[in-house]
Amino acid sequence: MSLNRVTSLESWEFHPSSFHQRERPRQEHADSHAPPEDAGGDDTFPNSSTLLIPVVSRGSQNAVMRKLNFNPAAGPAWTHAGVDSEDDQECGRSQPSVSDEDSALILTDGDWEPDTLAAFEVPKWKRVAQVFVAVLYCVLSAGVIFGYAALKPILIEEGVYRNRCTKEELENGERLCYNQDLRLNFMFTLAAVATNICALPAGTILDTFGPRFSGSVGSIFIASGSLCLGLASLLPFDTYIAGYFLLAIGGPFVFISAFQLSNTFPAHSGLILAILTGAFDSSSALFLLFRIIHGGFFTLRNLFLLYLIVPTFIFISQILLMPSSSYKTAGELIQQVDDVMAEHTADISEDGAVITPEQEQQLKNRTAKRKKIISNILELLGSNDPPNITTSPSEPPRSPKPPNGAHKPDSIWGVLHMASALQQTRSPYFILMSIFTALQMLRVNYFISTIDIQYEYLLSSTQLAQHVNSLFDISLPAAGIVAIPFVGLILDRTSTITILATLVGYSTLIGILGCIPHSLSAAYANIILFTLYRPFYYSSISDFAAKVFGFQTFGKVYGLMICLAGLGNFLQVPLDVLTLKLFRRNPIPMNILLTIVVFVAGGLLVLFVWWQGRERMGIVDVIVENGELGEQPRGGVPGGHSNKDNNRTVRKRGSGNETQNHTYIRDDRDGEWGERDRLVAVSRSGGVNGNTRAYGAIRDG
């Protein structure tokens, strides 16, 4: 179950970047671009067009910067650095990225921001219906292929791929022969790979054509898969693999297009997102239902032909009920409030201007309309603050506060947010996490497809193995639903290093339990822990990607990570061959091998993240304690830095010695700043007090 699983679609925290940050132009350089008439002492208030242009463009860009996006084609190009602030937006328009000397421009967020819909523009009953219907069809379609353990006995009973058995195996009356088992397992392997890879185009299509089109495409794929599986026994060629493959492709289109519905009620977006993710988990129970009612009229053919009702229902709901554009996130709604306030401020800024009664009435009408918009947005966000329509240009507008469920930053939050996607994919963070993800995903899917033969050998009983398999079929969807709220709490309130260490330790325990023979209690424990581990594992991957790599490049970096992990699932075929042939159905050697390999890969990831977090905390301690926030970095700005200040001696947190020499050098050849200079420079845009709190939160984990 490796689709995009997230606990939040938006980021609210200050993200101190610490990879390659573009150097910002000196203030006097920025001022020099102003027209001569604006550079003097003219005190006239700017007109509405002058005021609104920077507010709208920067604000919309800032909102999108914090918005998670599954589209790998969106955001900055692969070689362009991310944008961390409005100053960086301005810098990006005139300076080349340090990662791409041949490119002179940084793509701005406005170039790829999709059209969105404010929730207050849609009646409440319709939004409730949209969420309910989306949850229903996600339960019936989003991740059905992961219920393969329940479907496999039906396929075996109906003799699917029985023609691949040898004459000797048929004469011996073997329930499942070697070639048949390989073919059935390959059907699931290919589907798992397709699900992972398909998440990439699904995000792009969602961004380009909207959720209605994306969901409709998914329903067509699911319908095609159902037809292939339902009519496979009547066709002269093999359509089982093609049908399961199409079911796997349709799932991401339906599931990812439903994510934006969490913004129908922004104050409860976390709850809705958790329900949708739980619906994805519970969808694996569909094939359990198939297995329960299988027999008599309900043959494999009739079951999948009846299942055509589901994609038909999805398609009709997309046409008649679902929105054609995605809903605005809470951040985009807050930005809309800012835009309305700025527009109103510009509207009333003509001090001393003589207006007619008709103009005054028009101003009152516009004010009332703006108040209504702000009231609707505040109601959506669950804010009790009254609408703050300013009556004077000197009165600063107040924006709604972010939701209370914002993620808490930790030691590595934002560490690569300013790096280009290409730099991020070359970093140890990406390489180590991709290796761990690929190996663990291989192990998870290998267990799902071979659970029956594993416990036939470990328990030396077909009946006990079927009993364990039945427990797994029930626990898989149930555990996913039960675990979702706890996973969200863990990811929100626990540091990244603790999460990764728990993943590795938990995985090792499961691996050990999977190697204990002749123990029914160990089998039960393994099933329960495994089914609880899966939602935690997959959610942690996306959470790690958002924290480390940022939301701007999420579609590219996380999509590539999941794609590589999906391709790694093809290694399941040789694992099956080794288990069935070389080890004669004994799963213990492969379980031991996978446990050791995953432990080593995960251990290296944990050690690296711990070391990097410790390094950053030492720097943050010095910055906070020395009161350097908001100051110009001692290395200066481009063209004005002092070489003698390039080397820094900082105190390391947790070190036995009070001081250690650690050098953070600004390299004059490529313009890179040291970690400390970067953190201090970024702090300039937010003010000392706000950044002290931000860095204090980071320091305290």
C-alpha positions, 0 to 999 in steps of 0.5 A, spaced: 500 500 500 504 505 497 500 510 494 501 517 497 499 517 504 499 524 508 497 527 514 497 534 512 496 537 505 499 544 507 505 546 511 505 552 516 512 552 519 518 557 518 523 552 514 530 554 515 533 551 509 540 549 509 543 546 503 544 551 497 541 557 498 541 563 493 544 569 495 540 575 496 541 581 493 543 587 497 538 592 499 541 597 496 540 593 489 533 592 490 532 599 491 536 601 485 530 598 481 525 603 483 523 608 478 526 615 479 520 618 481 519 613 487 525 613 490 524 620 492 520 623 498 514 622 495 509 621 500 502 619 496 499 613 497 500 608 491 493 607 487 490 600 487 493 597 481 500 599 484 498 596 491 495 590 489 500 587 484 505 585 489 500 583 494 496 578 489 502 575 486 507 574 492 501 572 496 499 566 491 506 564 490 507 564 498 500 560 499 502 555 494 509 554 496 506 551 503 502 546 499 503 539 498 503 537 490 503 530 487 504 533 480 512 531 478 511 536 473 509 542 477 513 546 482 521 549 480 524 545 475 529 539 476 535 544 476 532 550 480 532 551 487 526 552 491 523 558 494 523 560 501 520 567 502 518 573 498 525 575 497 527 569 494 521 570 489 524 576 487 531 574 487 529 568 483 526 573 477 533 576 476 539 571 478 540 564 476 540 558 481 547 555 483 545 549 481 544 551 474 549 556 471 545 555 464 539 557 467 537 565 468 530 564 471 527 560 477 520 558 475 515 562 479 509 558 483 504 562 479 506 559 473 504 552 475 498 554 480 492 550 478 485 553 478 482 552 485 475 553 488 473 556 495 469 551 499 464 557 501 462 557 494 459 550 494 453 549 499 454 545 505 450 539 503 453 538 497 460 538 500 458 533 505 455 529 500 462 529 496 466 527 502 461 521 503 461 519 496 468 519 496 469 515 502 464 510 499 468 509 493 475 509 495 472 503 500 470 500 494 476 501 489 482 505 491 486 499 494 483 493 492 489 490 489 492 489 496 487 484 498 490 479 494 491 474 499 484 474 500 483 473 492 489 468 491 485 462 494 479 464 489 484 464 483 487 457 486 480 454 487 477 456 480 484 453 477 487 460 474 493 458 471 492 451 472 494 449 465 501 451 467 502 445 472 506 439 469 503 432 468 507 430 474 504 435 479 497 434 476 497 427 478 500 428 485 494 432 486 498 438 488 493 444 490 498 449 488 504 447 483 510 451 482 509 455 475 502 456 477 504 460 484 509 464 480 504 466 475 499 468 480 504 472 484 507 475 478 500 478 477 500 481 484 507 484 483 506 487 477 500 490 480 504 493 486 509 496 481 504 499 477 500 502 483 507 506 485 509 508 478 502 510 476 502 515 482 506 520 478 502 521 472 496 521 476 498 527 480 500 531 473 493 529 470 490 531 477 493 538 476 492 539 469 485 537 468 482 537 475 479 532 480 473 530 476 477 528 470 482 524 474 477 520 477 473 519 471 479 516 468 480 512 474 473 509 473 474 507 466 481 503 468 477 500 474 471 498 469 476 495 464 480 491 469 473 488 471 471 486 464 478 483 463 478 479 470 470 477 469 471 475 462 478 472 462 475 465 462 471 466 456 477 469 452 482 465 448 488 469 451 490 471 458 487 477 461 488 476 468 494 479 469 492 485 464 485 486 468 489 486 475 494 491 472 488 496 470 485 495 477 492 497 480 492 503 475 485 506 476 486 506 484 491 512 484 487 516 480 481 515 484 484 516 491 489 522 489 483 526 486 479 525 493 485 528 497 483 535 495 476 534 498 479 534 505 479 542 504 471 542 503 471 543 511 478 546 512 477 546 520 477 539 519 481 537 514 486 532 518 480 528 520 477 528 513 484 526 510 484 520 515 478 518 513 480 518 506 486 514 508 482 509 512 478 508 506 484 506 502 486 501 507 479 498 508 478 497 500 483 491 501 477 488 504 473 487 498 476 481 496 475 478 503 468 479 501 469 476 495 472 470 498 466 469 503 460 469 498 464 465 493 460 459 490 454 457 487 452 463 483 458 468 485 463 465 481 469 469 479 466 471 473 460 474 476 463 477 482 467 481 477 461 483 472 457 485 478 463 489 481 462 494 474 457 497 478 463 500 482 466 504 477 459 506 474 458 509 480 464 513 480 463 515 473 456 518 475 458 521 481 464 525 478 459 528 473 454 529 477 457 531 484 464 532 484 467 539 483 471 540 476 476 544 480 480 542 487 478 546 493 482 551 496 487 549 502 486 553 508 493 557 506 490 559 500 483 561 503 487 565 508 491 569 502 484 570 499 483 574 506 489 578 505 488 580 498 481 582 500 484 586 505 489 589 501 484 591 495 479 594 501 485 598 503 487 601 496 480 602 495 479 607 501 486 610 501 485 616 497 485 621 502 482 627 501 478 625 495 471 628 493 466 622 492 459 623 490 454 619 493 453 614 488 461 613 489 460 612 496 454 607 496 458 603 491 464 603 496 459 601 501 457 595 497 464 593 495 465 593 503 459 589 505 461 584 499 468 583 502 466 583 509 461 577 507 467 573 503 471 574 509 466 572 514 465 565 510 472 564 510 473 565 517 467 560 518 470 555 514 477 556 518 473 555 525 475 562 527 471 566 532 475 573 530 470 578 527 472 580 520 477 585 520 476 590 514 480 596 515 478 603 515 484 606 514 491 605 510 495 606 517 491 600 520 494 593 519 490 588 517 490 581 521 489 575 517 486 568 520 491 564 524 493 557 521 490 551 524 492 548 531 494 542 527 500 545 524 506 540 524 511 541 529 518 542 526 524 538 529 532 538 527 532 536 520 525 540 518 527 544 512 534 541 511 533 541 503 527 545 502 532 550 498 535 545 494 533 543 487 530 537 486 536 534 482 540 536 488 535 533 493 535 526 489 543 526 489 543 527 497 544 522 502 537 523 505 534 521 498 539 515 497 538 512 504 531 513 504 530 510 497 534 504 499 530 503 505 523 504 502 525 500 496 527 494 501 522 495 506 516 495 500 519 489 497 519 485 504 512 488 505 509 485 498 513 479 498 509 477 505 502 479 502 503 475 496 506 469 500 503 468 506 499 462 505 505 458 503 510 461 508 505 459 514 504 452 511 511 451 512 512 454 518 506 451 522 506 444 518 499 445 517 494 447 511 488 448 515 492 452 520 495 456 515 488 458 512 486 460 519 492 465 519 491 467 512 483 469 514 486 473 520 490 477 516 485 478 511 481 481 516 486 485 520 489 488 514 483 493 513 481 493 520 488 495 522 489 500 517 483 504 520 485 503 527 492 506 526 490 512 522 489 517 528 495 514 532 499 515 526 497 522 525 499 523 532 505 520 532 508 524 526 505 530 529 508 530 536 515 525 535 521 527 532 523 524 525 529 521 528 525 517 533 520 515 527 525 512 523 528 508 529 521 506 531 520 504 523 527 500 523 526 497 530 519 495 529 521 492 522 526 488 525 521 485 530 516 483 525 522 479 521 524 475 527 517 473 528 516 471 521 522 466 522 519 462 528 517 455 526 511 451 529 509 457 534 501 459 532 502 465 537 508 468 534 504 467 527 498 471 530 503 476 533 506 477 526 500 478 523 497 483 528 504 487 528 505 487 520 498 490 519 499 495 524 506 497 521 504 498 514 500 504 515 505 507 519 511 505 514 507 508 508 505 515 512 512 516 515 515 515 508 511 521 505 512 525 512 519 524 511 519 527 504 515 533 506 519 535 512 526 534 509 525 536 501 519 540 502 512 541 499 515 545 492 518 539 490 514 533 493 511 531 487 518 530 483 522 527 489 517 523 493 514 520 486 521 518 484 522 515 491 516 511 490 517 509 483 524 506 484 521 502 490 515 500 485 520 498 480 524 494 486 518 490 487 520 486 481 525 483 485 520 479 488 520 474 482 527 471 484 525 471 491 519 467 489 523 462 485 529 462 491 523 460 496 519 455 492 525 452 488 532 452 492 529 452 499 523 448 497 518 452 500 522 454 506 521 462 507 526 462 513 532 464 509 529 469 505 526 472 511 532 472 515 536 475 509 530 481 508 530 482 515 538 483 515 538 487 509 533 492 511 536 493 518 542 495 515 539 500 510 535 503 516 540 503 521 545 507 516 539 512 515 538 513 522 545 514 524 545 519 518 539 523 520 541 523 527 548 526 526 545 531 521 540 533 526 546 534 532 550 538 527 544 543 526 542 543 533 549 545 535 549 551 530 542 553 532 544 553 539 549 558 538 545 563 533 539 563 538 544 564 544 548 569 541 542 573 539 544 573 531 537 572 529 535 578 524 542 580 523 546 580 516 551 574 516 558 576 518 560 573 511 557 579 508 553 579 502 555 578 495 561 582 493 561 585 500 563 579 505 570 578 509 574 572 508 576 572 515 569 571 518 568 565 513 571 560 518 566 559 524 568 555 531 561 553 534 559 549 540 556 542 539 550 540 542 551 534 547 559 534 546 563 532 551 568 538 550 565 545 551 568 547 544 570 544 538 573 547 532 568 546 526 568 550 520 563 552 515 566 555 510 563 560 504 566 557 498 567 563 493 567 559 487 560 557 487 557 562 492 555 557 497 554 559 504 555 555 511 550 553 515 550 558 520 550 564 515 544 561 511 540 560 517 542 567 520 540 570 513 533 566 512 532 569 519 532 576 516 525 575 513 521 574 519 523 578 525 527 577 531 522 575 535 518 570 531 524 567 528 527 566 536 520 562 537 521 558 530 529 556 532 527 555 539 522 550 537 527 547 532 532 546 538 527 543 543 525 538 537 
